[in-house]
Amino acid sequence: MRSKLTATLSLDAPVVNINGVSPARAAVLHGMGITSVRDLIEHFPRRYLDMSQVVTIAQAKIGDTVTIIGSVHECVLKRPKPKLDLVEVTVIDGTSTLIVTFFKQPWLAKTIHPGMRISVSGTIEFNFGFKRMTSPYFDILEDSEDSRAGRIIPVHKASEKLPAGQMRRLVVNALSVSEGCYDPLPLRIRTKYRLMSRDCAFHAIHFPVSMDEVRQARRRLVYEELLMLELKLMGEMRNRASCGAFAHSPAGLFSEALMSAIPFKLSGDQLKAVSQIRTHMQEDRPMNHLLLGDVGTGKTMVAAFACALCADSGTQAIMMAPTEVLARQYATSLGPLFDEAGITWSLLTGSVGGQERDDVLSRLASGHTDVVFGTHALLEDDVKLARCTLAIIDEQQRFGVKQREKLLSKGHCVDVLSMTATPIPRSLALALFGSHTLSYLHEVPFEKPPRTTTVLDYRNKGVAYDAALAACKRGEQVYVVCPLVGLKKPTGPDGSVKRKDQDDDVELIESDNDMLSDNAAAAEAEAAFLQAKTFFDFRVGLLHGKLSPAEKQRVMEEFRQGEIDVLVCTTVIEVGVDVPNATVMVVEDADRFGLAQLHQLRGRVGRGTKPGEVYLIGATSNPVSAQRLEAMASTEDGFKLAEFDLGLRREGDILGNRQSGASALKLVNVARDGAIIEAAHDDALELMADECFWSGDQGRILQQELAVWFPPDGHDGKDGL
């Protein structure tokens, strides 16, 4: 008989130990990120087929969305025109015939065979004498899976080489070898909330007898995920709080001088944020503060006062930007104010070299520089500061966890001030989980001109380019953002490009890193096309991430000076580009962007005294993408957009480098699970304060599970012990 300890450890055994997992299948699973028994068990269903809701083909009404189970009579691959593959499947169920069509998925012709039992879920249409479905959800059923009425069949994410039916069998085998493992949740918590045991929850979420059982299983597993995360975050905060952080002095002469140097009055929100940040910096535990504010609300000036507090305390501040353009913008805007206030500063970017770089490094190491602005160049090992007590990270969503950790290593237990114009879901999630203190800038220190956002489909894109041409004729400037220039398009198992409207998991563009390495030629072709066909009377320039820093700086300076009328670009202009005369932006294939990127992009127009116009051109019928674009048109509030995005995209990798999608949290939806978050947070606080609990058996079991979730070596995800 297997012991409970052995069963627990088996969760982290290699997946190849599971019955039915051959070396070839292990390789397929590995490609899906499944390497252990635990990974397979936590490969949760993405949806369920409720057999009690199945109708016959004859019963299915035109226009209804239904599920039908039947036998494949025929499966044919057709090519009605070049570059258009469609698979047509004839399904029969004894009552009638259904024609099912799949576009651009030719591999299905090799997967679906006559006599096979399948389920299809979609909207019933009627054409050419037959009931039809187009690109429905479908699943291949095992012989025994549709034999009982009322059965709930899970649909797991599968692959061409490992269909859903085989995946279900492997999950069954994984559950069988994990039975009897310890439950990491203390009995008192399970009793308090009437939670299933983990064994029961794993079985119920994979093979439920009802959808209510699915909800109860999910509730248990969501709570576990949240409790683990809360304990991890609280443990990190406790460790940071005990590291002996520097307690800054109250505002002094440098802060007063900076206030006198500012040629305008700070907004109420700015004054409040400055006060909150000063309070945190004067404490003897490290600050971890998130400053949220839209373009024009004055985040940079708030950061300047945090730097001044360091100067008042005789310490140093380091301020990192994602681009050299933005870092130089700090130097241009804050440098003169610091000079007037007597605060010394330097600039360090990748283009700073030779004797100039040596001088900067020397002043930092000797403590003669109070504030240093810079880019990733600040992360170099030879960049040493005499007494760094504050790290400011602007556009913090553009940096990975490791990069932020490297920056924090420039000092001992430094205070952290993160800033962003649009909190991506991950940032908002961290704020909701309480690992950050938070300030939000709503007010604008000075009145901004109005800005409109219009959503168009490709049939009406001429409206956008008419507006762009009109702006050029008025002497104004235009951005044309072309994200599909060299874009890595999502592909199917056979390598063919998927239609955007046939896949729920459309890959979003996060930055220029999502562009192919050879996109320069395509970008040049796009700019040449617009120059020849659309903006032939005006000067068209090109800016993308593959240009050298010097070339980027040259193009941006030409655009800023008005030597370029239309700038064709990628996401490289998302931050740090300030051209007051730019009034119109056209974003092609806008549906491929997340809300944070779109909001940052549109912040590039309407920065002067003239109104801004933003045109978002979409080409997808995916309802989620359509919702995203309509949300952009409905509000200019970055925080509201982040909340909306959070509901659509998940919270991202809370402790890792990814900004969206799957994470250590496989089931949590921050926007939906607010009550469970609050409960887990309160329980984690109670457990952290209970020293006796951690010395007992249940405490040791929970500690063991935490080590699995968050290994001490710093790897993301749940590796082995």
Helices and strands as residue ranges (DSSP letters): H 4-10, G 15-17, H 23-31, H 37-41, E 47-50, G 51-53, E 65-81, E 84-92, E 97-103, H 108-111, E 117-123, E 125-127, E 130-134, E 137-140, E 152-155, H 164-178, H 187-193, H 198-206, H 211-241, H 253-261, H 268-281, E 288-293, H 299-313, E 316-320, H 324-341, E 345-348, H 354-366, E 371-374, G 376-379, E 388-394, G 396-398, H 401-408, E 415-420, H 425-433, E 437-441, E 451-457, G 458-460, H 461-473, E 477-481, G 500-502, G 512-514, H 519-533, E 540-543, H 549-560, E 566-569, G 571-573, E 582-587, G 590-592, H 595-602, E 612-618, H 623-634, H 638-649, H 674-689, H 691-695, H 697-709
